[in-house]
Amino acid sequence: MSTSHNLRHLIDIADHLSNRLSSLEPSSLEQLEQWRQTAYRTIDEYCEQKRHDLIEKKQIHEQREVDLLRSRITHLIDRHDQSEESYNSIHHDLQLAEIKINELEHQRFTLRPFNIQDEHFIIRRRLFPLSNPYQSIHLKAGLESALGTNDKHLLVDREGKDLCLLDRNLTLIEEIPFIHNGIHGVCWSSTMSRFIIITFKEILLLDEKSMKLERCSIVPAKNDWWRGTCSNDTLFLSTVEWGSSIYEFQLGGSFKLMKEWHSPITCGKHEIICDLKYNNGFLGIPIYNKNKEDSRFELRSISTMETIWSARIHGRCRCCSIDVDQWLVMDHDDCRFFHISADGKLLEANKYDQHERLEDIIPWGNDDIVVLTKKSIHLHKLA
């Protein structure tokens, strides 16, 4: 077949794609129109409720007051009561009623503009297969390793012996010796401007500017800590044991213990909490059952530890939140990812094709995901 013929075929393909684009009507347009109509109904219902609460209820109340005054006047007329005291009393009440009606008539509201944020629109991305890493670095993980990020830097350990601070290009910025007993979790506290590092017996704070470590006086100190995560105000820690417990501490100062939950509220006596991640007032918790050899991912309320929903997964997993309220869950040994929706539905599952044991995952901004394997760190762009 001649090159000329091949080129004409490519032109035909380009024309076909152009025609498709010109007549394209994505199904998302119908979703958008439904959302618009629902939003209008919501605004109408809200305004009707405010009209009733702030105007109509007051009108009804004042009408009752005026009707009572009219009845009192009629009663006085029927009794031929023309005393000055009765007249002054009712006249005074009528004046008060008039003042309230004037206030209602001239009532004004302070109304802020209704701003629609981009967070109202969440495009469900098709994550899998993950794009090829656009940055990678060879770095051997420890026996148990974890990742932590802030806007600029990523913190990870090298073979459990050194703490490494990397920039967005995965370039090593700082490295210090780490003589503590293994890293099981890392999270960034924007409130304290510190990385929080979880080991078996110690909770440590790292100042990324000075690279100095500080030990937290966590009580109870007898526990073997496993995973950790933090909100703006509190630190959540789980224990490494069958029938794991969860403790909530106030961030900063003495790290005061605020709440604690134990089995069976946290999990069954034959189960262990594999990870713990905070997002928008909830905890994402993968739980492994050793008797059944199966796992589930649960979304829990941070105030009551009530289960909002639960999704079946597989293996001993780590997790992270993506796209506001969705979740990405990772099976260590089977090298498999699970994409879970904001309402607990399993959207996709897929194998990770880098052929290395997975250690941890964490988002870095809105469009990047960091994958820690036994030998490397890979930075992927989410589609």
Residue pairs with C-beta under 8 A, 6 or more apart in sequence:
43 114
54 107
54 109
55 104
55 107
58 104
59 104
62 97
62 100
62 101
62 104
65 97
65 100
66 97
69 90
69 93
69 94
69 97
72 90
73 90
76 82
76 86
76 90
119 324
122 323
122 324
122 325
122 326
122 342
123 323
124 323
124 326
124 341
124 347
125 323
125 382
125 383
126 348
126 383
127 322
127 328
127 337
127 339
127 348
127 350
127 382
127 383
128 337
128 339
128 348
128 349
128 350
129 350
129 353
130 337
130 350
130 352
130 369
130 371
130 380
131 380
131 381
131 382
131 383
132 380
133 354
133 371
133 378
133 379
133 380
134 379
134 380
134 381
135 169
135 170
135 378
135 379
136 170
136 376
136 377
136 378
136 379
137 166
137 170
137 376
137 377
138 375
138 376
139 156
139 158
139 164
139 375
139 376
139 377
140 158
140 159
140 374
140 375
141 156
141 157
141 158
141 159
141 359
141 372
141 373
141 374
141 375
142 157
142 158
142 159
142 160
142 161
142 182
142 183
143 160
143 182
144 160
144 182
144 183
144 184
144 359
145 156
145 157
145 160
145 183
145 359
145 360
145 372
146 156
146 157
146 183
146 184
146 185
146 186
146 198
146 359
146 360
146 372
147 154
147 155
147 156
147 186
147 360
147 361
147 362
147 370
147 372
147 377
148 154
148 155
148 156
148 186
148 187
148 188
148 195
148 196
148 197
148 362
149 155
149 188
149 362
149 363
149 364
149 370
150 188
150 190
150 195
150 208
151 365
152 167
152 168
153 165
153 166
153 167
153 173
153 208
154 165
154 166
154 167
154 170
154 364
154 370
154 377
155 163
155 164
155 165
155 166
155 186
155 195
155 197
155 206
155 208
156 163
156 164
156 166
156 186
156 372
156 377
157 163
157 164
157 178
157 183
158 164
158 175
160 178
160 182
160 183
161 177
161 178
162 175
162 176
162 177
162 178
163 175
163 176
163 177
163 178
163 197
163 206
163 211
164 172
164 174
164 175
165 172
165 173
165 174
165 175
165 208
165 211
166 172
166 173
166 377
167 173
168 364
170 377
170 379
174 208
174 211
176 211
176 213
180 197
180 199
180 202
180 204
181 199
181 200
181 201
181 202
182 199
182 200
183 197
183 198
183 199
184 198
184 199
184 200
184 225
184 226
184 227
184 228
184 240
185 197
185 198
185 225
185 226
185 227
185 228
185 229
185 276
186 195
186 196
186 197
186 198
187 195
187 196
187 228
187 229
187 230
188 194
188 195
188 196
189 195
189 196
189 230
189 235
189 251
190 232
191 230
191 232
191 233
191 251
191 252
192 205
192 251
192 252
193 207
194 205
194 206
194 207
194 208
195 205
195 206
195 208
196 203
196 204
196 205
196 216
196 228
196 230
196 235
197 203
197 204
197 205
197 206
197 213
198 225
198 226
198 227
198 228
198 237
199 225
200 224
200 225
200 240
201 221
201 224
201 225
202 215
202 216
203 215
203 216
203 218
203 225
203 228
203 235
203 237
203 255
204 213
204 214
204 215
204 216
205 213
205 214
205 215
205 216
206 212
206 213
206 214
207 214
216 255
217 254
217 255
218 237
218 249
218 255
219 255
219 257
220 247
220 257
223 237
223 239
223 245
223 247
224 239
224 240
224 241
225 237
225 238
225 239
225 240
226 237
226 238
226 239
226 240
226 244
226 273
227 237
227 238
227 273
227 274
227 275
227 276
228 235
228 236
228 237
228 238
228 276
229 235
229 236
229 276
229 277
229 278
229 283
230 236
230 251
230 278
231 278
231 281
231 302
232 251
233 250
233 251
234 248
234 249
234 250
234 251
234 258
234 302
235 248
235 249
235 250
235 251
235 255
236 246
236 247
236 248
236 249
236 276
236 278
236 283
236 302
237 246
237 247
237 249
237 276
238 244
238 245
238 246
238 247
238 266
238 273
238 276
239 245
239 246
239 247
239 273
240 272
241 272
242 269
242 270
242 271
242 272
242 290
243 262
243 263
243 264
243 266
243 267
243 268
243 269
243 270
243 271
243 272
244 263
244 266
244 267
244 271
244 272
244 273
245 260
245 261
245 262
245 263
245 266
246 260
246 261
246 266
246 273
246 276
246 283
246 305
247 257
247 259
247 260
247 261
248 257
248 258
248 259
248 260
248 302
249 255
249 256
249 257
249 258
250 256
250 258
261 305
263 269
263 271
265 305
266 273
266 305
267 273
267 287
268 289
270 289
270 290
270 291
271 287
271 288
271 289
271 290
272 287
272 288
272 290
273 285
273 286
273 287
274 286
274 287
274 288
274 295
274 316
274 317
274 318
275 284
275 285
275 286
275 317
275 318
275 319
276 283
276 284
276 285
277 283
277 284
277 285
277 319
277 320
277 321
278 284
278 302
279 321
279 325
280 321
280 324
280 325
281 301
281 302
281 303
282 299
282 300
282 301
282 302
282 308
283 299
283 300
283 301
283 302
283 305
284 297
284 298
284 299
284 319
284 320
284 321
284 327
285 297
285 298
285 299
285 300
285 319
286 295
286 296
286 297
286 298
286 313
286 316
286 317
286 318
286 319
286 329
287 295
287 296
287 297
287 298
288 294
288 295
288 315
288 316
288 317
289 295
294 312
294 314
295 312
295 313
295 314
295 315
295 316
295 317
296 310
296 311
296 312
296 313
297 310
297 311
297 313
297 317
297 319
297 327
297 329
297 338
297 340
298 307
298 308
298 309
298 310
298 311
299 307
299 308
299 309
299 310
299 327
299 344
300 306
300 307
300 308
301 308
308 344
309 343
309 344
310 344
311 338
311 340
311 344
311 345
311 346
312 346
313 329
313 331
313 338
313 346
314 331
314 334
314 336
314 338
315 331
315 332
315 333
315 334
315 336
316 331
316 332
316 333
317 329
317 330
317 331
317 332
317 338
318 329
318 330
318 332
318 358
318 359
318 360
318 361
319 327
319 328
319 329
319 330
319 361
320 327
320 328
320 361
320 362
320 363
320 369
321 327
321 328
321 363
322 328
322 363
322 369
322 382
323 366
324 342
325 342
326 339
326 340
326 341
326 342
326 347
327 339
327 340
328 337
328 338
328 339
328 340
328 361
328 363
328 369
329 337
329 338
329 340
330 336
330 337
330 338
330 352
330 358
330 360
330 361
330 371
331 337
331 338
331 358
332 357
332 358
332 359
333 357
334 351
335 351
335 352
335 354
335 355
335 356
335 357
335 358
336 349
336 350
336 351
336 352
337 349
337 350
337 351
337 352
337 361
338 346
338 348
338 349
339 346
339 347
339 348
339 349
339 350
340 346
340 347
341 347
352 358
352 371
354 371
354 373
354 376
354 378
356 373
356 374
356 375
356 376
357 373
357 374
358 371
358 372
358 373
359 372
359 373
359 374
360 371
360 372
361 369
361 370
361 371
361 372
362 369
362 370
363 369
363 370
364 370
364 379
367 381
367 382
368 379
368 380
368 381
368 382
369 379
369 380
369 382
370 377
370 378
370 379
370 380
371 377
371 378
371 379
371 380
